[in-house]
C-alpha cells in the first residue's frame, strides 16, 4: 500500500479526500501546518478537530495517532 502525505487545514476539509484516497488503495498521513490561521483560538479549534483515525504530523513535527 502506498502512503500519501496530505496537508490538512481542518478536519471537515480533510474527511472526503481521505476517504477517496483510501478507496484508491492509499494510506494517508496528514500534515498540519497552518501558521496563517488567525486568531490563535481559531487555529487551536481547527487543530482540535482532528479525531479521525489517520496518523498526522503536527506543526511541531510530532506524529499524532488517534485510535
Beta strands, then each sheet from edge to edge (+ up, - down):
strand 1: 2-7
strand 2: 26-31
strand 3: 56-57
strand 4: 63-64
sheet 1: 1+ 2+ 3+ 4-
end
